[in-house]
Amino acid sequence: MLESGLTRRQFLERATGAGVALAAGALAVSCGGGSSGKGEPAAVRWVSPRGTLLAMDDYHLWVAVELGYFEELAITATLEGGPGRGELERIAGGKSDMGYPSPGVLTSAIDAGAPVVSIWAQYPGQVFDFTLPQGSPISSVQELAGKTISVPTAAWKRVIDPLLVEAGVDPGSVTLVETGAGWNLAVAQGKADAGLAWEGLRAQLVRQGVKVDFLLGSEFSQGPSNVYAVRRTDLEDDGKRGAYTRFLQGAVMGLEFARRNPRAAAQITYRQVPGLSELLRPQTALESLLQLAAGYEREEKRGNGWGFHDPNVWERYLEIVAGLGYVKKPLAAADVLTNDFVEPANSRADVEKARKEADGFELDKEFAATTVPEDITI
């Protein structure tokens, strides 16, 4: 979810002294073969915005890889670590097919002329939170007016300002303090009034003993957050549209599997991605997944299906970034998104198969010992 050159892995490594080397941008896993009556397999190259695959965020895709859902749908899916920034340039240039940008990255790219469009709201809620020193008297985002916010780099202003404006806070009243990789440790030490965090990372901070409280984005913001974006010209290609629809069918099956058996989805992801075991313990990985899952399923729980963009939410966000001057000309929701893939991906996904396999999945010893916390906010 980051919009800077540093990856989350690098931040956490430096902040906690884990001393684990990062292999960024080079790790990719493919699956393919088998047509299942759908013709020759079509390739979909998905690229991470983080510069690494070392994260729990993509658990539903790893489930679809491991259990052969993409293969059955005649999709050769490649998950790429990516460059850490500028992944939409790869999409526009044909080096990858589908990116996972934040709204700020997506709108900036479109404003700059990149021919990309969102086809799937993977995280339709608000993923970002604010951290506070434990025991802070601050109890609402509105109380951040006149305060300091710890960030690793001032580039995060484009993430923070829309959150503040939505809450009625003048961004000019807030001072950003660049504290580097340990930006949330700086909050815990009282060097700033608040810091930026996000779902998934929140579980990691708690488990790592970083002593902070949280203002949850889901409680003060309507979103939106990260999406799956493709080349706009691909929407005119029946073959590409079919391939993306089937890819998203596999993603839906992975999401449904995880909802039915989150411990199994956490285990699959943990074992599929080399290096995660050096970053997270199984219980932390599970709790990180659960926090992310709560955001992923927001519109599905409302009856709109997985991946649905709420146009009203997006119009409001686009008004805010236009008012902040972050785009040269105002954008409308139709300029940045389409919901055309939501109904076919949801209706054609073999949800019953995914649920059945989730029910029958055998956990290994480590993940059998994990528990779904009763008090976790999901």
Summary of the structure (lengths in Angstrom):
residues: 378
radius of gyration: 19.8
end to end distance: 18.4
largest distance: 61.3
contacts: 1355
relative contact order: 0.17
helix: 46%
strand: 14%
